[in-house]
Amino acid sequence: MNILNKPFDTQYNTAPFSKIEDDTFLSVFNVALDNARVEIENITNNSEIPSFENTIVTLDFAGEQLDRISSIFFNLNSAETNDVIQKTAQEVSPLLSEFSNDITLNVKLFKRVKAVYDSKSTLNLNVEQEMLLDKKYKGFSRNGANLPENKKQELRDIDKKLSQLKLKFGENILAETNNFEMLISDEKDLSGLPDGAIEASKQLAESRKMKGWLITLDYPSYIPFMTYANNRELRKKLAIAAGEKAFKNDALDNQNNVLEIAKLRFKRANLLGYKTHAHFVLEERMAKTPEKVQNFLNDLLEKAKPAAQREFSELESFAKSIDDIEQLQKWDSSYYAEKLKQKLFNLDDEKLKPYFKLEYVIDGAFLIAQKLYGLQFEKIDTIDTYHDDVLTYKVTDSKGKLIAIYYADFFPREGKRNGAWMTSFKSQSVKNGVNNRPHISIVCNFTKPTHSKPSLLTFNEVTTLFHEFGHALHGMLANTTYPSISGTSVYWDFVELPSQVLENWCYEKEALELFAKHYETGETIPMELINKIKESATFHEGMQTLRQISFGLLDMSWHGQDPSNISNVKTHELDAFENTKLFPDVSNNCMSTSFSHIFQGGYSSGYYSYKWAEVLDADAFQLFKEKGIFNKEVATKFKEHVLSKGGTENPMTLYKRFRGQEPKPEALLKRAGLIS
């Protein structure tokens, strides 16, 4: 039997990564699926009267091994993929989709679930049990259980196709990212770039047996070049390469994938009785309806647009005054914004980076988690990992009790998609009286160490690390009974609260002094720089807000209406961006074809969540500011009512229990400098 098809004989029951053979995953999945089917059949054919325990609870724990194998496999497909894994993913995804449909479209099983649901008023359930029952019932009713037989097959076909299309979408973007290389042979073309970026690009070229300096579309390479390189033509070349990913009418083009995904999602929603995909998705979100999301985004747009236009005009004038730029283009944005920020605040990332050595920032995040929630992080090297870059930690409480196992994977490589995310290899739950603790991971793409310097983070990378660590804390501190409502298994527009709220500590003197120390001298970051970080926090906030709104509106344009008549991805996108446009369009660039959040990840009809959660996080942090950013009473309330509760109650109920009131948007608007 394959090692993945039996209980893991490892310390803390962690995944045995080094013993996994990529080419065995398909057979591993087939065995796990067979075992899970037996578990489902046992529930379905149980001769006992349906009860909460023998139907709902047993169903929630069914397929545990399959879930673990899936989490391991799909995390590898994101962080350490190869041709074998990608091929297997295309074969496995339809099988998993089919299995999911086998459950939700099982008439006999649904009858048992419905019998329990219909008798819930007599069952004397607690709040968590009620939520689980409601979630299980909706899992069936919202996914085709009430459909006639002929429509069930149609749903299966749609789900199978969608699972393959989403994978293909992501594979194309990864291939496009890996395929682009800009080799610089003339040193003068590096003018403006910081020494660290120059050294990193030379080292990258050497690693690929090239002479010169290599720039790629990986963020640690792309962002410094777009921010500092004086050569405008090369910035243009790089920006266009990033913007035309999967938009070249070639084998890696995603235009048809986008159209097909959007249309299949709409068709699926209609089949289930919903007006659009957004109506289907938002029924299980805090926002509830597409109309409320549109109103939320448009209200923000009304407040942010005047500020964004003022900031853009200021940037245009600045670029004209120093370089006689007649028309500001997208490849000028980061470059001139950085120069303007330096002029206004005498602050740039290169002054800050020496104070943000990766190891110090990691320790700082741990220390803040200790001060807030009493957590201890112990680095251990006995846990198996999928790559040498991955760090592992044992997380305990103040009494030494195991809370979680934590993995951290910080640097870009060929088999890893861009961006940053939190994930889990094992969820938390309580079974047979044992509280099974979670295995949580964050994956980022930060600047690698060079021959002469350690990994020094930009301030944006620091906030990214804190953001993902906030998600990780949500996963680590989970303390619920049932796996499907544990940790980050919450409404999608609530899941960003724990991550975004933790970013606030990056701007506070009391927190920065814990970890922002010069990597050579050990000197704590000067108060002058802390003040400048705070002063510049709202720099171009109007433009940043407008950008996020534009992505939210694009998402809703694909999913909040009938996409059947959309034939041209680019034309549709331009219409969606019309009210948020600042820069001239670049004809051979397209956002949708590489918009992984909504076409590959879980953010379809949910990109607005980032701004929605900002309202929550600004309001929540206001309480920390009032009482003290390390106030134990406030931290304990946040831990007990938000971080540990998962999806056991309605998120607004949990939030009000922590805050004592509903969130006030004014906190966000004030923090962003959009109102005084």
Buried (B, 14 or more C-beta within 10 A) or exposed (E): EBBBBEEBEBEBBBBEBEEBEBEBBBEBBEBBBEBBBEBBEEBBEBEEEBBBEBBBBBBBBBBBBBBBBBBBBBBBBBBBBEEBBBBBBEEBBBBBBBBBBBBBBBEEBBBBBBEBBEEBEEBEBEEBBBBBBBBBBBBBBBBBBBBEEEBBEBBBEBBBBBBBBBBBBBBBBBBBBBEBBBBBEEEEBBEBBBEBBBBBBBBBBBEEEBEBBBBBBBBBBBBBBBBBBBBBEBBBBBBBBBBBBBBBEEEBBBBEBBBBBBBBBBBBBBBBEBBBBBBBBBEEBBBEBBEBBBEBBEEBBEBBBEBBBEBBEEBBEBBBEEBEBEEBBBBBBBBBBBBBBBEBBEBBBBEBBBBBBBEBBBBBBBBBBEBBBBBBBEEBEEBBBBBEBBBBBBBBEEEEEEBBBBBBBBBBBEBBBBBBBBBBBBBBBBEEEEBBBBBBBBBBBBBBBBEEBBBBBBBEBBBBBBBBBBBBBBBBBBBBBBBBBBBBBBBBBBBBBBBBBBBBBBBBBEBBBBBBBBBEEEEBBEEEBBEBBEEBBBBBBBBBBBBBBBBBBBBBBBBBBBBEEBEEBBEBBBEBBEBBEBEEEBEEBBBBBBBBBBBBBEBBBBBBBBBBBBBBBBBBBBBBEEBEBBBEEBBEBBBBBBBBBBBBBBBBEBBBBBBEEEBBBBBBBBBBEBEE
